[in-house]
């Protein structure tokens, strides 16, 4: 069952990421990220991409491999006023392929004060990702000093 955030604005912003990718609207997608944003997909072995332009280039290449591609957001939860945890499912068919590909993973977004994404963390193990996202939100809530 889909879960919605108690912070609808952040949930809407996070969902907009998937919508722009679904349309392959890379201009719109790039505008959602801070210039120095980081897309960290090192855990699943894909790599880490620094800067909105590098993130865009990576995702353009990734999606170019698919003749059919769809991204469903199964869960979107704002953990605080900057951290959004999502569970996503990608369904697709690689170009020239007959079989379908399905992948389920978590994305944790950190939004900056301007409302742009500063960091996206991709983790394949949903439970591990949820714990990491909750820990990040808790650490941010702790007073400094």
C-alpha positions in Angstrom: 0.0 0.0 0.0 1.2 3.5 -0.8 2.2 5.7 2.1 2.0 9.5 1.8 4.2 11.9 3.7 2.9 14.1 6.5 4.8 16.9 4.7 2.9 17.0 1.4 5.1 19.6 -0.2 8.3 17.5 0.1 6.4 14.4 -0.9 5.1 16.2 -4.0 8.7 17.3 -4.8 10.1 13.8 -4.4 7.3 12.4 -6.6 8.0 15.0 -9.2 11.5 13.5 -9.6 9.9 10.2 -10.8 7.3 12.0 -13.0 10.0 14.0 -14.8 12.1 10.9 -15.4 9.0 9.0 -16.5 8.5 11.6 -19.2 12.2 11.6 -19.9 12.1 15.3 -19.3 15.8 15.8 -18.4 15.6 19.6 -18.4 12.8 19.5 -15.8 14.6 16.8 -13.9 17.9 18.7 -13.8 16.1 21.8 -12.4 15.1 19.8 -9.3 18.7 19.4 -8.2 21.2 21.9 -6.7 24.1 22.5 -8.9 26.5 20.6 -6.6 24.1 17.8 -5.9 25.3 14.2 -5.4 23.6 11.0 -6.7 25.1 8.2 -4.6 24.4 4.8 -6.2 27.6 3.3 -4.9 25.9 0.7 -2.7 24.4 -1.1 -5.7 27.7 -0.7 -7.5 26.6 1.9 -10.1 28.8 4.8 -8.8 28.5 8.3 -7.4 27.7 11.3 -9.6 28.6 14.9 -8.6 26.7 17.9 -9.9 23.3 18.2 -11.6 24.9 17.8 -15.1 26.7 14.6 -14.2 23.5 13.2 -12.6 21.5 14.1 -15.7 24.1 12.4 -18.0 24.1 9.3 -15.9 20.3 9.0 -16.0 20.0 9.8 -19.7 22.5 7.0 -20.4 20.6 4.6 -18.0 17.2 5.3 -19.6 18.6 5.1 -23.1 19.2 1.4 -22.6 15.4 0.9 -22.2 12.9 0.7 -24.9 10.1 0.7 -22.3 10.5 2.1 -18.8 8.2 2.9 -15.9 9.0 4.0 -12.3 6.3 3.5 -9.6 6.7 5.2 -6.2 5.4 2.7 -3.7 6.1 4.8 -0.6 7.1 8.5 0.0 7.7 9.7 3.5 9.1 13.0 4.7 11.1 12.2 7.8 11.8 15.8 8.7 11.8 19.1 6.8 14.7 18.0 4.5 14.8 14.2 4.4 12.4 12.2 2.2 12.5 8.4 2.1 11.0 6.6 -1.0 10.5 3.1 -2.2 10.5 2.7 -5.9 9.9 0.0 -8.5 11.3 0.2 -12.0 9.7 -2.0 -14.7 11.2 -2.0 -18.2 12.3 -3.7 -21.3 15.8 -3.2 -22.5 16.2 -2.0 -26.1 16.2 -5.0 -28.4 15.2 -7.4 -25.6 12.2 -9.6 -25.2 12.1 -10.0 -21.4 11.0 -7.6 -18.8 13.3 -6.1 -16.1 12.1 -5.2 -12.6 14.0 -3.6 -9.8 12.9 -2.4 -6.4 15.0 0.0 -4.4 15.0 2.9 -2.0 16.0 6.5 -2.6 16.6 8.9 0.2 16.6 12.6 -0.8 18.1 15.4 1.1 16.5 18.8 0.2 18.3 22.1 0.7 16.9 25.3 2.0 16.1 26.4 -1.6 13.9 23.3 -2.0 16.4 21.7 -4.4 17.8 18.2 -3.9 21.3 18.2 -2.6 21.8 14.4 -2.3 20.1 11.3 -3.5 21.1 8.0 -1.9 20.2 4.7 -3.7 20.1 1.5 -1.6 18.7 -1.8 -2.8 17.9 -3.3 0.6 14.7 -1.4 1.6 15.0 -2.2 5.3 18.7 -1.1 5.4 17.8 2.1 3.5 14.9 2.9 5.9 17.1 2.6 8.9 19.8 4.8 7.3 17.3 7.4 6.4 15.7 7.4 9.9 19.2 7.7 11.4 20.0 10.6 9.2 16.8 12.4 10.2 17.5 11.7 13.9 21.1 13.0 13.7 19.8 16.2 12.1 17.4 16.6 14.9 20.1 16.4 17.6 21.4 19.8 18.8 24.9 20.7 17.9 27.6 21.1 20.6 
